[in-house]
Amino acid sequence: MEILILAVVIALVAVGAISGLVVSSRKKKQLPPTAPPSTPTITAPPAEPQVGEDAAPTAQEPRRTIEEVVLPDAETALESPVAVEDPVVGAPPAPEIEVPEPTAGRLVRLRARLARSQNTLGKGLLTLLSREHLDEDTWEEIEETLLIADVGVAPTQELVDRLRERVKVLGTRTPADLRALLKEELVALLGTDFDRAVKTESGVDTPAVIMVVGVNGTGKTTTTGKLARVLVADGRSVVLGAADTFRAAAADQLQTWGDRVGARTVRGPEGGDPASIAYDAVKEGIAEGADVVLIDTAGRLHTKTGLMDELGKVKRVVEKHGPLDEILLVLDATTGQNGLTQARVFAEVVDITGIVLTKLDGTAKGGIVIAVQRALGVPVKLIGLGEGADDLAPFEPEAFVDALIGD
Ligand code: GDP
C-alpha cells in the first residue's frame, strides 16, 4: 500500500513537472517581440476598435510594463530588424528645405531685368550726348530724360551742370569717353560712401533685429521672405515675425517663405496685436540663438497718426529686448512721386536706416533710386528685380549704372 501511494505521488509530481514545462514554454512563445523605440517618437494614434473586435487585451495576453515597451532587451533589439513605424497618417510631408543662391553677383545676373530703365535712361542719355552739336535743345532733352526716369529735380540739375562742364573740357567725344564720363557722374550721384550692408549683427549676444515697413502692396512681405533667403544664403539663421496682422494672407505668405529655407515663423491670430507678435518673435530668436529676426509689419497709410501709433508701438515693444538694428522701408519703384511721398511719411514716423526698392524690373524709372536716397538721406540697400525667390539683389551703384548704360 505504501508502495502504491508512493507510486501515485511520484506519478503526480512527474505530470505536474511536464505540464509546468509546457506552460512555461508557452509563456515564452507568447512573449511579444520587443520593439526598440522609434525616434522621433511620432506614433500613429491607436486604431479605433472595429465592431466585433475585442477592445481590451485578452486574458491570455500578458500585459507589458512600460519598461518592457520602452526599454527592450538590448540583445533582442539588436538582433531583430524592426519595422519603423509610419508617421501619423495624413500629416503633411515635411517641407523640402531649399538652398538659396548666393547673393554675390546677383545684380549682374539680373541686369537684363533693368531693360526698361536701360532703354529710357541709359541708352537715351548716351544717344543724346553723342550728338554732334550739343546745343541748348539737346541739353533740355537730356534734362527731360532724367526727369522722366524719376531722377528728381535737384539731382537732375546737378548732373546736367556737371556733364556740361566735363563735355566742354573733353573736346572730342568718343562713345567710350562719353560712357566713362556718364558712368562716373551717375555713380557719384548715387553716392559711393554709403554703408549699404544690411546690418545682421547686433554686436551683443542676441540676434540682430530688422523691422520691415512700407505701404501694403509695395512688396513688403515678399521682400521680407526674399531677405530671409538672402540671409540664409549668407549663412545666417533667421526667425520671422509675422506682425502684418492686417492683411489676411500675410502670415501664411510669410510662413511659406520661411518654411522653404527652414526659418521659423512666429505668428498670432488674424487681427491680433502686431506689437506682441513682434515681441514674441524676438523672444523666440533669442531662445533659438538665431542670428537675425525679421519682422514684417502692416503698412496702413490711413493717417499719419494711426501709422505712427502702430509702428511706434511695435518699435517700442520690440526695443524692450534691445535696440532695433535696421528699419528697412520697402518702396514700389513703379509708383514714382507717390512712393516719395510715402517715404517721407514713414521717415517721420520711424528712423529708416535703409531702403528697398521693389519692382525695378517693371519700370523705366530707375532714376527713383537717386531721388529717394536724396529725399531721405538714407541708402538704397536692396533692389527687387522680379517675383522669383532669388530676385532680390544687394544694391551696388557701379553694377547698377553698368546695367543702365551697358558695358
Ligand atoms: P505687401 O502687401 O507689401 O506685403 O506686398 P506683397 O509682398 O504681397 O507683394 C505684392 C506683389 O508684388 C506680389 O505679387 C509680389 O510678387 C510682387 N512683387 C514684390 N516684389 C517684386 C519685384 O521686385 N518685382 C516684381 N515684378 N514684383 C514684385
Boltz pocket constraint, residues with backbone or C-beta under 6 A from the ligand:
constraints:
  - pocket:
      binder: B
      contacts: [[A, 214], [A, 215], [A, 216], [A, 217], [A, 218], [A, 219], [A, 220], [A, 221], [A, 222], [A, 223], [A, 247], [A, 250], [A, 357], [A, 358], [A, 359], [A, 360], [A, 361], [A, 362], [A, 383], [A, 384], [A, 385], [A, 386], [A, 387], [A, 391]]
      max_distance: 6.0
